[in-house]
Amino acid sequence: MEPGRASTQLSATDARAPARVRGPIYLDHHATTPCDPRVAEAMLPYLVERFGNSGSRLHAYGWEAEGAVDIARARVAELLCAERDEVVFTSGATESNNLALLGVFQASRQARRHVVTTAIEHKSVLEPVRWLERQGCEVTVLRVPRDGRVREEHVRAVLRPHTLLVSVMHANNETGVLNDVAAIGRLCREQGALFHTDAAQTCGKMPLDVRALHVDLLSLSGHKLYAPKGIGALYVGPRASRGRLAPLLLGGGQEGGMRAGTLPVHQLVALGSACEFAMAEMQEEGVRLLRLRTRLLDTLRERLQGLHVNGDLDHRLSGNLNISFEDVDGELLIERLQHHVAFSTGSACMSTSLRPSHVLLALGVSEDLANASLRLGLGRFTTQEEVDATAEHIVRAVEEARLPSTRGNAAPTRAREGVRP
Ligand SMILES: *Cc1c(COP(=O)(O)O)cnc(C)c1O
């Protein structure tokens, strides 16, 4: 049997939930997903028995590893409707984003270079863009309207003849809001700019076709689609290859010279396996998650006043709910809820500082509402019982965290430092 190939037809109900340690209900699937036990099972033999280096050309250990790499690459390509040789394996979406942005800049021989991105991107796009700016690159960071959707006409308005690259994420990791990447990609193509999208949140959640989306570069991450952490990929289309992308890592020339380093074969097998399960199950899973999310939102709206949904609800990942509450002490809300439900407020990467999310602020959400926001991410193993229990926990926590004052007379929010244990 091929690695990760299920012997029977796959359905969401076949997926076995990982044995959960007793703890809060896990609703933080935008931060990370558990490794699917079927994926872990597929990868294990490549840690122990089939340990070969896929670059070893002279013996069966190497050939076996190489075969597994080929299958994994084919599965990732299939999920993206791409060709196998367009997939470059990386350590995750952070590296993929860095490779796309820095690599295109490095390879460009243009004297004047202009890069466009948006204020709601992940830090692994915004920080490389800031670095490019320090290297003398002209940078435009687009504002995003209240509904969280990047507008094609805003991109059109800032494109110049010397625009090298445009990077707009597919779905935002906080609001789950989807961008019309196909329209923006088409526009970039017309104007001769390369187009990159960070698809870490959509890959494996909805059908992706790199050609229909008109993307030249696309980032994905294993641990957002039920594979382990530490593996990802960058799709490199025909317009971005052939000298238009410089590698960041030099060495043994792996991945067509685009990313040196011995391939972590077990990780690739896991990612390939996760892609295959996603292909087979994403539609059914999406419908199920949308039903659960709707049930959760309906319950909360029925029971609580002053609830705001952050970002457009109709163009959104089915497992995402990002909500804020009026007249609520955000710090107290987190304190009351965090032992029952694992959620996030703002981006997980910033949650140690607990500053209001740069994404919500970019959408014009007030600081008070941003501080009293919950990002809930439902996933493959989330059950209806968990959703119902979560609704109860949120209702109780919000009621306990309600400010005594009424609207327009909100008490000052306390300093947010040191809330988390
Ligand atoms: C998680 C995430 C990343 C970072 O991915 P890693 O594989 O953890 O480096 C980048 N962009 C988005 C949108 C993400 O959700």
PDBQT file of the ligand as one rigid body, heavy atoms in Angstrom, charges set to zero:
ROOT
HETATM    1  C1  LIG A 501       0.163  29.749  10.147  1.00  0.00    +0.000 C 
HETATM    2  C2  LIG A 501       0.309  30.740   9.076  1.00  0.00    +0.000 A 
HETATM    3  C3  LIG A 501       1.567  31.070   8.584  1.00  0.00    +0.000 A 
HETATM    4  C4  LIG A 501       2.856  30.506   9.154  1.00  0.00    +0.000 C 
HETATM    5  O1  LIG A 501       2.971  29.153   8.833  1.00  0.00    +0.000 OA
HETATM    6  P1  LIG A 501       4.111  28.259   9.534  1.00  0.00    +0.000 P 
HETATM    7  O2  LIG A 501       4.061  26.986   8.767  1.00  0.00    +0.000 OA
HETATM    8  O3  LIG A 501       3.689  28.111  10.951  1.00  0.00    +0.000 OA
HETATM    9  O4  LIG A 501       5.387  28.963   9.374  1.00  0.00    +0.000 OA
HETATM   10  C5  LIG A 501       1.638  31.997   7.574  1.00  0.00    +0.000 A 
HETATM   11  N1  LIG A 501       0.533  32.560   7.067  1.00  0.00    +0.000 NA
HETATM   12  C6  LIG A 501      -0.693  32.250   7.512  1.00  0.00    +0.000 A 
HETATM   13  C7  LIG A 501      -1.882  32.899   6.893  1.00  0.00    +0.000 C 
HETATM   14  C8  LIG A 501      -0.844  31.327   8.528  1.00  0.00    +0.000 A 
HETATM   15  O5  LIG A 501      -2.064  31.050   8.977  1.00  0.00    +0.000 OA
ENDROOT
TORSDOF 0
